[in-house]
Amino acid sequence: MTLRDRISLTWRYGKAQLLIGAVFNLLCMGFLLDGISYAFFVDCFIVKVLVTAVIMYLTARFRDRDAVFFYINLGLSRRELQISVILADFLMLVLLLTPILVFHG
């Protein structure tokens, strides 16, 4: 399995979580640009952890159980895909907020 396939499957598995995370990241970026503060960066991270936990719970609760077998048959575990989605989501947050703190902080 190539990296491109893996990225595609991660997007397909966690599309809802990544889109909600992207909206949250953009809101944090907008608020951080409005009033630059290191404390707000920490608050964004803490709230991001809580939002991610709620989204993970809702995704696991309402996901079609038969759809998960698609990924299992490809040799990917649910845990592996969920970790990939969470890492991509938090990486987006760090990549958006760190330059703002470096250049404006």
Secondary structure, 3 states (H helix, E strand, C coil): CCHHHHHHHHHHHHHHHHHHHHHHHHHHHHHHHHCCCHHHHHHHHHHHHHHHHHHHHHHHHHCCHHHHHHHHHCCCCHHHHHHHHHHHHHHHHHHHHHHHHHHHC
